[in-house]
Structures are given as structure tokens and as C-alpha cells.
């Protein structure tokens, strides 16, 4: 046989041997799979809720100029602490001082006129009460006079409509709902109203529940009326929005809109003549304040008018003095002056900003908590606070408030949670924080990695290798923090559970000891 033929035979034998080795190796790999395992052992499992948020004052108030005037003196600097009702700024107003002096002279003039009308001397006392022949018509409740139907000098009949008023410090919001659900709502129940015009939630209270459908209404729905806070009078009739409130165990959300407020009408109890008008339309009145005086007899008109001028002058003087007292601008809260906008000699208009005062003890942090975690939180829980700017300076905080209404963004619902913590010198408003709230803990309990658990319709199980074979075994699980899961029964400490299988790839043309 030639040398060339021997070489060819040897090459064929090497190729055949390598292929046989690959087949045998693949066979072994198919029969002997490899797994990543972990040991069931005792460990601590801690369930936490985390979040981030900036450090903020627990309360912050703007101090505004109550009237126009010149800053005559400043009693606080930025960074200084003030107590509630401490004077911050004193304003001076020549116009107001002149008005006070004018009011004092008007009162003295009215008293002299009354003495002259009554024919009494300078040493005799001046009456301070209006004669019983005059009857005062007073505001039956707090509200604004929106319509006056009589004038001084008018003769009126009994039961004549005198004026109308409405309390526009609150707004009325109505929504429709099924009679069955309306029957479970009571006057006084709390609610929240989201007004589209303002893009914010407004606190509300149920003031009327009509659980009978409106006659002739094919929708057969009942009407519920809410009262909303409206101190600035910005909420008007016709604003649309959505109400959110708890009814029994359910949370309902319904559309609705603000409607005209009911008017309070005041009628004359007796016939007579309107002797004087004390107010004009648009004036806000407290309950019991005098709106007008009625003369029901032929009592001396001159005496009555003189007495009324004295009373009016007294009221005007009291108002001017009250306005002068307002020139002493006080702090509305206890806290720290974080911004001061004025300096002595500066001229201010009414409502001009003077200062910002913040309560920095305690501080507050607001974090957003996912809807899947919010049920695990309760007020009073302790949280750990870490500051990005203050490493190694952990502080404890307390869960102060948990919002009842969530915010939805990109299909994810979160709930604002407010934490409060005591102030420290190194803390500054706006510092970034990381919050950890421990909601549950298991110490030294039997556990396995969470990825070793398989959940099926018949319960949880793990896989073990027993006698060279993989066996599934049912287990009862407890708390999990997403990393480890507590095992209550089914396996014992020391058991090796399978986390995953390792797939070994073999290269087909690789013989024994072959390289890559």
C-alpha cells in the first residue's frame, strides 16, 4: 500500500474518533443535566416600602400687607425665628391717620347734633340706644347682601321682601346618583371634588340628599348636594368636576357641577317705614348685624336720625381704628422667616408680599407610594430617612398622613404619603431624601430564594434533586421581600432546591482536549 493511502486512512480514523466522542459527550450531557441550587436556611426577611422626596416645611404662610402704606420699621430678618402674633413689620399711612381723625370729628359732631335735637346741655349724658320705636332688621346668618329691595323713606307692608343674601364663602356642587346609593349617603359625610377649572381637589361636605328621583326625569337618578370651601369667591356656578367619596365599603366617583347657591330672603315682620339703611349691596354681614332700621310709629324723625348718625359715626371710627391696628403686621404662625420682601421706607400696596414664614420643626417629606403597597401603611409607622447631602446621618420619621385619593399617571396609581421628622441644624429645605418604611419582618425563619418558588393552581412548590432525579415538592410559603421567601412547611433546613438548569453547549467538531 502506498504512503499516500496510509495517510488518508489515518485522517479518516481521527475524524471518526472525534465524532464518536462528541456523540458520547452529548449523550452524557442529555443524561446528566446540571442545575443551579440553593440551600434552604434560616434568614431574616424584611418587607419595606421605599420612596424619595425633598425636605419641606410642615407649614408655610405668606404675610401680605393688609392695606397700603409705607414700611416704617422691620422687626425680623431672614433666618430669624418668630412666634405667632410677633410683629414682623410696621406700616405707616398718612391717609389712614387722616381718616381716623376725620372719623373722630364726625362722631363728636354727631353727638353735638343729638344734644341740640334733644335739647340737653353739655353736662347731660347722651343716649346710647336707639328709641324702642325703631326696630332693627338684622342678618339672619353670615352672608353677602346680593339684593336690597327698599330704600330709606319707603313705606312697607307686613311680609314685604326687604333684602336677599347668600353665603358665597362656600359653593354648592351637585351630582346625580342612583336612589339606592343615595340612600346610603348622609348629611355631613366628607367628600373631595376635583374642579377642572382649577385642576385641584377641594374638600367638601354633604349638605343635602334627595334620594327620590326628580319627577318627570327619565334617568330616575337622585341628587346629592355638597358644600365646598370658597373663601376667595373664585368658584362660580357652572364649574364642572368629579366628586370622590366613600359610600359604605365602596369608593364612588361621579361627575357633577357647581350650581347657584340658595338665597336667604328676609321679610318685614311689621308694616312701617324704612328709617335708615346701614349697608349696601355687596356687603358681607355676620349673623345679627344690623341691615336697616324700620320706624313703626310716629316717633320723632329728627331724634331718630340724630341717634342713627351717632351710631354710624361710632361704627366708622371703630373701623378706621381697626384698620390702623392692622398696620402692625403680625406673624400668622410660629416659625422661621425664610424670605423677607421689604425694607424700611418702601411703599406697599394692599396685598403686597411682605415675608414668607415657614414652620421648620417638624419638617415634612411627601413620597408617592404605589397602590399595591399603600394598604400596608398606617399612620404612626416609623420610617428611616437618609439624606443625599448628609451621608451617615440617618433620621427617624413618622408617617403623619396617607392620602385617600390617588394620582394616576401613565396608567399607574400612586398615593401621596406625608412623613414628619424633627428638625436638626444640618437640615435644609429642599434636601433630597431616601425613605424606607419597614412594614413587616420575620427573623431567622426558614427561607429559600424567591426564584426557587413555582406558583400553580394547586399551590406553591419547589424542585429538588433526589437520587439523580428532579422531584417537585409542595410547600407552604409565608412572607416574601422579593429576594427570599419564607417556608412554613414542605422542606427542611439543608435541603437543596433548584433555582435553574444550566444548559451546556457542545461544539460538534471538538475532540477530547480540543480547544475553542
Secondary structure, 3 states (H helix, E strand, C coil): CCHHHHHHHHHHHHHHHHHHHHHHHHHHHHHCCEEEEEECEEEEEEEEEEEEEECEEEEEEEEECCCCEEEEEECCCCCCEECCCCEEEEEECHHHHHHHHHHHHHHHHHHHHHHHHHCCCCCCCCCCCCCCCEEEEECCCCEEEEEECCCCCCEECCCCEEEEEECCCEEEEEEEEEHHHHCCCCCCCEEEEEECCCCEEEEEEEEEEECCCCCCCCCCEEEEEEEEECCCCCCCCCCEEEEEEEECCEEEEEEEEEECCCCEEEECCCCEEEEEECCCCCCEECCCCEEEEEECCCCCHHHHHHHHHHHHHHHHHHHHHHHHHCCEEECCCCEEEEEECCCCCCEECCCCEEEEEEEEEEEEEEEEEECCCHHHCCCCCEEEEEECCCCCCCEEEEEEEECCCCEEECCEEEEEEEEEECCCCCCCCCCEEEEEEEEEEEEEEEEEEHHHCEEECCEEEEEEEECCEEEEEEEEEEEECCCEEEEEECCCCCCEEEEEEECCCCCCCCCCCCCC
